[in-house]
Structures are given as structure tokens and as C-alpha cells.
């Protein structure tokens, strides 16, 4: 994904926020893939509070409350 985004190894320091997004995406993809065959009842979401603070990943087990739909 870094190559497709036009990022180089030198950009890891100079453009850390871009690499942070790539790392977060990779971790979430891996967790979803593992959960698909080990714990399929897990649900993955992200949320942003009213004050714009973001939680990158929320993992819940079982039914999802109405607020998350």
C-alpha cells in the first residue's frame, strides 16, 4: 500500500502521519481476517466523539447496540 500511495522508506520519518494511517489500516485488516475464522461473533467499528476525538477501533462481541448501526 505504501508503494501505491507513492511513499518511500525516507517518508517514514518525513511523512509519519501517512505511515500511521497505513499501519492502522493494516492492523485492522489483520484483526478482521483473524477474527473471521477464530471469533466470527466479533464486530469492528470506529467512532468519533462529538468533540472530534477519534477512536480508531472498537471491537465488540455479539449483538451491536442501536448507536453503532
Number of C-alpha atoms within 10 A of each C-alpha: 11 14 8 6 10 8 14 13 11 9 14 14 11 11 13 12 12 15 20 12 11 14 14 13 13 13 12 15 12 12 12 18 13 12 15 13 9 10 12 13 12 15 16 14 13 11 13 10 8 7 6 8 9 11 11 13 13 10 11 13 11 9 9 12 8 6 5 8 6
